[in-house]
Amino acid sequence: MKKLSCMSDLWLFESLNPEEKQHIQALFRRPVYEKGEFLFLEGEPAQTIFVVVEGRVKLYKTSDDGKEIVFGFLTPHSLFGDETLFNDSIRTMSAQALERTRLCACYKTDFEALVAQNSTISMKIIRMLGDRINKMAEQLSDMAVYETQRRLARTLVRLARAHGEHIEDGYRLTFRLTHDDLGALVGASRVMVTNVLKSLKKAGVVRDDPDHRLVVSSWYLAETGLDYEEEFKVQTPKCQCFKKSLNYNSPE
């Protein structure tokens, strides 16, 4: 069996040198969760940091009225549970394996002992976490500022960049999302998501591939900050109907 390398390519430890990465790798264990199993539940003490090696994990919480609010889908090389680095906290959301999932897991006490003994490693980690916090703040701002259409479009862009595969005319998500999944991600009803997707497809922002996976168009990714002309040499025609289409409003 191929030996798992938990930390080699993880963004949090990109600035560490090979010797420092070896110290990190020595801390991690390698559990396996079957489809439907919970890694942890909301309200439990946060004692472990996880990295996805293989599979997919859903992060969500349940509102007071019983509604499931999905925060994201984690795929290989995603880190989560890192709030345990800062204080004695409880889990603010639940994590469930959506398929057979292999993880790297590190106990908080072991990790704290290492960073306490090595100030160079600890400072590099703090800088990387600061960058992640800024990105999370942007996502929360989107939820408060952008209307459903723009929240959904920006969410699809983030998913395409993080979990998409490049094809001729854009980025295709590597997994399927139902309208219920999308509604939970942006805080909207399934009916609203269905109507908004129609307008986004009409504008050429997204489309369905033959396997019913969403494809975010190259021209829209370019307009939102990804330079396809330079990186992939792909034509990025402007869709003149985009602004008009995004004026669509539909009651929930």
N, C-alpha and C positions, 0 to 999 in steps of 0.2 A: 504493500500500500504506500502511495506517495505521502511523504511527510508533509504535514500542513505547516505553512509559514504564516502565522497569525498577523505579524506586524510589518512585514517587509515593505508593502505598498500602501499602508494605511496613511491617510492624509494627516492624522494627528501627529505622527512621528516622522514625517517627511524630512524634517530638519536634523534628525538624529544621525550620527555617524554609525558605521557598521557595528562597532563595539557597543555603543549605547543601545542599539536595537537588539543585540543579543541579550542584554539585561532585561529588556521588556519581554522578549519572547519566552524567557525562562519562567515568567510568572503565570503564563496562560495554560489553562486546561481546555479540553476539547469535547464538550458534551454534544449529544445528538438529540433533537426533538422531532417527534413524528408529527404529521399533519394534524392540526387541531389542538395540539398541546400548548399550554401556556408557559411562557418563560418566566413571567411574573404577573402579578395582578395589581391594579391600582390600590393604593393604601398599604401595601407591604413595605417593610423596611428595605431601603436600597443598599444592598451589600455587595453587588457584583456588577462589573463592567463587561459588556458583551461586544463581540465583533462577529458579523455574519461571514462565514466561509463559503457556505453553499446553501441555497434555498431562498426563502422569502418570508419575511415577518411583517405582520400588521401591528402598528402602534395606534391605540385608540383609548378613549375614555367614555364613560357613560354619564350622561347628564342626569339631573335630578328627576326628570320626567321619563327616564329610561331610554332616551335616544342615544344611539351610538355615534360618536364623533371621531372620525378617522383622521389621524395626524400625518400619516405617511406609510409607505411601504418600503421596507429595508431589504436590500439585495446585497450580494457579496461585496465585502470591504467596507460596509457601513458600520459605524460605531454607534452604540447607544448605551444609555445608563451612565454616561459620564458625569451626570449631576452628582454622583456619589463622591467625586473628587473634592467637592467643596465643603460639604458639611454632612452631619447625620440627618439624612432626609428620608422621606418615604416616596414610593413610586407615585408619580402624578398621573400615570396612564398605565394601561395594560399592554402586554406584548404576547401575540399568539402566532405560532408557526402556521403558515398557509400551505406548506408542503413540507416534505422531509427536509430538515434544516440542520446543518452542522455549524457549530459556533466555536469561537474562542472565548473563554470566560476567565476573568481575573477577580479575585476577592479584593475588596477595598483595602483591607488591612495590609495585604502584601504589597499593593501598589503604593500606598502611603509610605510604607517602610523604605521602598526604593527611592522615591522622589525626595524623602527627607534626608537620605544619605548622599544624594547626588544633585547639587544645586543647578548644574548645567542642564541636566535632563528636565528638571522641574521648570526652569525658565523657558525652555523651548516649547514645552507643552502648554504653558500659560499663554504664550503668544498665539499658538495655533487655535486654542480654545477661544481666544478673543475674536479671531476672524469668524469662527463659527457663530458666535453670539450675534455678531453684526448681521449675518445672513438670516438668522432666526428672527431678529428684530424687523428685518425687511418683510418677511413673510407675515408676521403679525400685523404690520402696518397695512399690508395688502387687504387683509381681512376687514380692517376698519374703514379703509378709504375707497377701495375699488368696488364698483357695482359688480353684480354677479357675472356679467359677461367678461369683464376684464379680469376678474379674479380667476375665472375658469381658464381663460387664455394664458394668463401668467403661470397658473399651476401646471398646465400642460407643457409649457416651455421648460419649467423647472424639472418636470418628470422626464422630458425628452433629453435634456442635457445630462441628467444624472443616470437614467436607466434606459436610454434609447440607443438604437443602432442606426448608423448612417446608411441611407439608401439614396437613390438618384435624386429624388425631389424633396428630401427632408430627413427627419429623424423619426423612426418608428419605435413605439414603445415595445419592450420585449415581453410584456404581459398584457392581458386584457383587463379593462376596467369597465364595470357596469355603470349605468347612470346613477344607481344608488351609491356606488363607490365615489364617483365624482361629486355627487351631492354632499356626501359626508365630508369630503376634502375641502369644499368651499362654503359649507354651511348653507346649502340651498336644497329645495325639494327636488324630487326626481322629475316632476313635471317641468319645473323651471330649467333644470339641466338639459332635458330633452329639447326644449324650445331654444335654449341658448346654443346648444350644439348645432342645431339646424342653421342658425344665423352664422355661426363660425364656419360651417362647411360651405354655406352659400358664398361667404367672403373668401374662401380658399385658404383659410387659416389652418384647418385640419381636414382630414379625410379618413375613411376607413379602408384598411387593406383587405384582401380577400379572406383573411383569418379573423376579421373583425377586431383588429388592433388599430389604435389611433396612430396616424402619421401627422406630425406637425410640420408644416411646409417650410422649405428653406428660406423663402423670402421673408416670412414672419419672424423666424429665428434671427435672421440678419437684422431686421428692424429693431429687435429687442436686445441686440448686443453681440450676436455671434456672427462673425464675418465669414460667411460661406464663400463669397467671391474670392477671398484671399486663401482660405484654408482648403477649400474643396474644389475651387474653380467651377462652381455651379452657377448658372444663370439665376438671378433672383428678381423676376419681374414684379413690378408693383401691381397690387390689385386695387383699382380705382374705386371699387364698390365697398372696400373694407369699412371705411368710416361710416358710410351710409348704412351698411348692414349692422354695424354695432349700435345703431340707434334703436334697434328692436327692443321693445319692452313688453314683457308678458307678466301678468299677475301670477303669483304662486298658487 
